[in-house]
Amino acid sequence: MSDPLYSSLLSLLPYENIKGNSSVCDHIEVAEIYIKDLEKSIKELQDKREKLHNSLSETPNIIGRQSSISSVNPSINDNYVKIKAFSKELEIEINAMVEEDGVFPLSKVLKVVQLEEGLTIVNCAYSKVNQRWVHVIRCQVGDGKLVDSSQLQCRLTNEILSSAP
């Protein structure tokens, strides 16, 4: 049969499902069963995704077990810390207003991250954008080490606020 729709349908079916079947009617029936199986698989995967999403939202942001993002919803004038946690990495973004003296307590932040939390700092970069300092600190989390990213975010935010004039 040279019908392009029929040919297209056959090309989408697994070869194992259509071999041995020669009639158009058999191929349509196989396609119907295959589509129903795909729909069932999609439903099962959606249910599984929903369960995983719900379980992740109920557990704390502990680095080493799952990926998470811990952040706040600051206003444009606020200083804030955003943490992206991965299985063995941590990315800390600090966004702070530029003070008149241009000083930012980066050394205090690094002290908390490296000495108090025991993280290995891999990279630290910063830039000045629209009268704000944007610092990005990338860290590695040691094997077996668990870090609560929400608690770290609070500690860093408090460190920044306590250093403000």
C-alpha positions as CSV (number, residue, x, y, z in Angstrom):
1,M,0.0,0.0,0.0
2,S,1.4,3.4,-0.9
3,D,-0.7,5.6,1.4
4,P,1.7,8.0,3.1
5,L,-0.4,8.1,6.3
6,Y,-0.3,4.3,6.6
7,S,3.4,4.2,5.8
8,S,4.0,6.9,8.5
9,L,2.0,4.8,11.0
10,L,4.0,1.7,10.3
11,S,7.2,3.6,10.7
12,L,6.2,4.6,14.2
13,L,5.5,1.1,15.4
14,P,8.2,-1.2,16.7
15,Y,9.2,-3.8,14.1
16,E,8.6,-6.6,16.6
17,N,4.9,-5.6,16.8
18,I,4.2,-5.7,13.1
19,K,6.4,-8.5,11.8
20,G,4.3,-11.5,10.8
21,N,1.1,-9.3,10.4
22,S,0.4,-8.6,6.8
23,S,-3.1,-7.1,6.6
24,V,-3.9,-3.5,7.1
25,C,-6.5,-4.4,9.7
26,D,-3.9,-6.3,11.8
27,H,-1.5,-3.3,11.6
28,I,-4.2,-0.9,12.8
29,E,-5.1,-3.2,15.7
30,V,-1.4,-3.5,16.6
31,A,-1.1,0.3,16.5
32,E,-4.2,0.7,18.7
33,I,-2.7,-1.7,21.3
34,Y,0.7,0.0,21.1
35,I,-0.9,3.5,21.6
36,K,-2.8,2.2,24.7
37,D,0.4,0.8,26.1
38,L,2.2,4.1,25.6
39,E,-0.7,6.0,27.3
40,K,-0.5,3.6,30.3
41,S,3.3,4.1,30.5
42,I,2.9,7.9,30.4
43,K,0.3,7.8,33.1
44,E,2.6,5.7,35.3
45,L,5.5,8.0,34.7
46,Q,3.4,11.1,35.5
47,D,2.3,9.4,38.8
48,K,5.9,8.5,39.7
49,R,7.0,12.1,38.9
50,E,4.3,13.5,41.1
51,K,5.2,11.2,44.0
52,L,8.9,12.3,43.7
53,H,8.0,15.9,43.5
54,N,5.9,15.6,46.6
55,S,8.5,13.7,48.5
56,L,11.2,16.3,47.6
57,S,9.0,19.2,48.7
58,E,8.5,17.5,52.1
59,T,12.2,16.8,52.9
60,P,14.7,19.5,54.0
61,N,17.3,20.9,51.5
62,I,20.2,18.6,52.5
63,I,23.0,18.6,50.0
64,G,24.3,15.2,49.2
65,R,20.9,13.6,48.7
66,Q,19.1,15.7,46.1
67,S,19.4,18.8,44.0
68,S,17.7,21.8,45.3
69,I,17.5,25.6,45.1
70,S,17.2,27.6,48.2
71,S,16.3,31.3,47.8
72,V,14.2,34.1,49.0
73,N,12.1,36.6,47.1
74,P,13.9,39.9,47.8
75,S,12.8,43.3,46.8
76,I,15.1,45.2,44.4
77,N,16.8,47.0,47.4
78,D,17.5,43.9,49.5
79,N,20.7,41.9,49.7
80,Y,20.0,38.3,49.2
81,V,21.7,34.8,49.0
82,K,20.6,32.1,46.6
83,I,21.9,28.6,46.9
84,K,21.8,25.9,44.2
85,A,22.7,22.5,45.6
86,F,23.6,19.5,43.5
87,S,24.8,16.1,44.7
88,K,28.5,17.1,45.2
89,E,28.5,20.8,44.4
90,L,27.1,23.9,45.8
91,E,26.7,27.3,44.0
92,I,26.2,30.3,46.2
93,E,25.0,33.5,44.6
94,I,25.1,36.7,46.7
95,N,23.5,39.8,45.3
96,A,24.1,42.9,47.4
97,M,23.8,46.6,47.1
98,V,27.0,48.5,46.5
99,E,27.7,50.6,49.7
100,E,29.2,54.0,49.4
101,D,32.5,52.8,50.6
102,G,32.3,49.9,48.1
103,V,33.1,47.3,50.8
104,F,31.5,43.9,50.9
105,P,32.2,41.3,53.6
106,L,33.4,38.6,51.3
107,S,36.1,37.4,53.7
108,K,33.4,36.8,56.3
109,V,31.3,34.9,53.8
110,L,34.3,32.8,52.8
111,K,35.1,32.1,56.4
112,V,31.6,30.7,57.0
113,V,31.7,28.6,53.8
114,Q,35.2,27.2,54.1
115,L,36.1,27.1,57.8
116,E,32.7,26.7,59.6
117,E,30.9,24.6,57.0
118,G,34.0,22.7,55.8
119,L,33.3,23.2,52.1
120,T,36.1,23.3,49.5
121,I,35.9,26.6,47.5
122,V,36.5,25.8,43.8
123,N,35.8,29.2,42.3
124,C,34.8,32.7,43.4
125,A,33.8,35.3,40.9
126,Y,32.1,38.7,41.2
127,S,30.9,41.6,39.1
128,K,29.3,44.9,39.6
129,V,25.9,45.2,37.9
130,N,23.5,48.1,38.2
131,Q,24.9,49.3,41.5
132,R,24.9,45.8,42.9
133,W,27.6,43.3,43.7
134,V,27.0,39.8,42.3
135,H,29.2,37.2,43.9
136,V,29.1,33.5,42.7
137,I,31.0,31.0,44.9
138,R,31.3,27.4,43.7
139,C,32.0,24.8,46.3
140,Q,32.5,21.1,46.5
141,V,30.9,19.0,49.2
142,G,33.1,16.3,50.6
143,D,32.1,12.7,50.6
144,G,29.7,11.8,53.3
145,K,29.2,15.5,54.2
146,L,25.7,16.8,54.5
147,V,25.0,20.5,54.4
148,D,21.6,22.1,55.1
149,S,21.4,24.7,52.3
150,S,18.5,26.6,54.0
151,Q,20.5,27.0,57.2
152,L,23.6,28.0,55.3
153,Q,21.6,30.6,53.4
154,C,20.3,32.1,56.7
155,R,23.8,32.2,58.1
156,L,25.2,34.0,55.1
157,T,22.3,36.4,54.9
158,N,22.8,37.3,58.6
159,E,26.6,37.7,58.0
160,I,26.0,40.1,55.2
161,L,23.3,42.1,57.1
162,S,25.5,42.3,60.3
163,S,28.3,43.8,58.2
164,A,26.1,46.5,56.7
165,P,26.7,50.0,57.9
